[in-house]
């Protein structure tokens, strides 16, 4: 794992004794230093992945629902020949319902059991 170099604060440069800007000797100008991961960090990373899994699943479901919505909407438009006003109303209504459902699901998982420390 890489972290920001503490000597140069990620800039890759430091000032020497004479005040001249020089390459950071700790990170060799890269700004990051490789450190070993402890078991606690690995467990923390696994826990973060577990809490993000419902978000990824919800996003996939949203994409599939929107694709099905567009398919049905286009077929219905070809069949019934909606006017422009009805077309826009149905389009806005479908988007607001699907995105509203997505937002409600994300809020539900963030405030219930499997998302105590949900971070995006």
C-alpha positions as CSV (number, residue, x, y, z in Angstrom):
1,X,0.0,0.0,0.0
2,X,1.2,3.5,-0.7
3,X,0.8,6.5,1.6
4,X,1.7,10.2,1.2
5,X,5.3,10.9,2.2
6,X,5.4,12.5,5.6
7,X,8.7,14.3,4.9
8,X,7.5,16.3,1.8
9,X,3.7,16.0,2.3
10,X,3.3,14.5,-1.2
11,X,5.1,17.2,-3.1
12,X,8.2,15.2,-3.8
13,X,10.5,18.2,-2.9
14,X,12.1,19.4,0.3
15,X,14.4,22.2,1.2
16,X,18.0,21.4,2.2
17,X,20.1,23.1,4.9
18,X,20.9,26.0,2.6
19,X,17.2,26.6,1.7
20,X,17.5,25.2,-1.9
21,X,14.6,23.0,-3.2
22,X,15.8,19.4,-3.5
23,X,14.2,16.0,-4.3
24,X,12.8,14.4,-1.2
25,X,15.3,11.6,-0.1
26,X,12.5,9.6,1.5
27,X,10.2,9.1,-1.5
28,X,12.8,10.1,-4.3
29,X,10.5,12.8,-5.6
30,X,7.4,10.5,-6.1
31,X,5.4,11.9,-3.2
32,X,4.4,8.5,-2.0
33,X,6.0,5.8,0.1
34,X,5.2,2.1,0.1
35,X,4.3,0.7,3.5
36,X,3.3,-2.7,4.7
37,X,-0.4,-3.4,5.4
38,X,-1.3,-4.6,8.8
39,X,-4.0,-7.2,9.4
40,X,-6.3,-4.4,10.8
41,X,-6.0,-2.5,7.5
42,X,-6.8,-5.6,5.5
43,X,-9.9,-6.3,7.7
44,X,-10.9,-2.6,7.4
45,X,-10.6,-2.8,3.6
46,X,-12.7,-6.0,3.4
47,X,-15.3,-4.4,5.6
48,X,-15.5,-1.4,3.3
49,X,-15.9,-3.6,0.3
50,X,-18.7,-5.5,2.0
51,X,-20.6,-2.2,2.7
52,X,-20.1,-1.0,-0.8
53,X,-21.5,-4.2,-2.4
54,X,-25.2,-3.2,-1.9
55,X,-24.5,0.1,-3.7
56,X,-23.0,-1.6,-6.7
57,X,-25.9,-4.1,-6.8
58,X,-28.4,-1.2,-6.6
59,X,-26.6,0.6,-9.4
60,X,-26.7,-2.4,-11.6
61,X,-30.4,-2.9,-10.9
62,X,-31.0,0.8,-11.7
63,X,-29.3,0.4,-15.1
64,X,-31.3,-2.7,-15.9
65,X,-34.6,-1.1,-14.8
66,X,-33.8,2.0,-16.9
67,X,-33.0,-0.1,-20.0
68,X,-36.3,-2.0,-19.6
69,X,-38.1,1.3,-19.1
70,X,-36.7,2.7,-22.3
71,X,-37.5,-0.5,-24.2
72,X,-41.1,-0.5,-23.1
73,X,-41.4,3.3,-23.5
74,X,-40.2,3.3,-27.1
75,X,-42.4,0.3,-28.0
76,X,-45.4,2.1,-26.5
77,X,-44.5,5.3,-28.3
78,X,-44.4,3.5,-31.6
79,X,-47.7,1.8,-30.9
80,X,-49.7,4.7,-29.4
81,X,-48.0,7.7,-31.0
82,X,-47.8,9.9,-27.9
83,X,-48.0,13.7,-28.2
84,X,-45.0,15.7,-27.2
85,X,-46.5,16.7,-23.9
86,X,-47.5,13.2,-22.9
87,X,-44.1,11.9,-24.1
88,X,-42.2,14.4,-21.8
89,X,-44.6,13.7,-18.8
90,X,-44.1,9.9,-19.1
91,X,-40.3,10.4,-19.5
92,X,-40.0,12.6,-16.5
93,X,-42.3,10.4,-14.4
94,X,-40.4,7.2,-15.2
95,X,-37.0,8.8,-14.4
96,X,-38.2,10.3,-11.1
97,X,-39.7,7.0,-10.0
98,X,-36.6,4.9,-10.8
99,X,-34.1,7.4,-9.4
100,X,-36.3,8.0,-6.4
101,X,-36.4,4.3,-5.7
102,X,-32.7,4.1,-6.1
103,X,-32.2,7.0,-3.6
104,X,-34.6,5.4,-1.1
105,X,-32.8,2.1,-1.3
106,X,-29.4,3.7,-0.7
107,X,-30.8,5.6,2.3
108,X,-32.4,2.4,3.6
109,X,-29.2,0.4,3.4
110,X,-27.1,3.2,4.9
111,X,-29.4,3.5,8.0
112,X,-30.1,-0.2,8.5
113,X,-28.0,-3.3,9.4
114,X,-25.5,-3.8,6.6
115,X,-24.4,-0.1,6.1
116,X,-23.5,1.3,9.5
117,X,-20.3,2.8,8.1
118,X,-21.3,3.3,4.5
119,X,-18.8,5.3,2.6
120,X,-19.0,6.1,-1.0
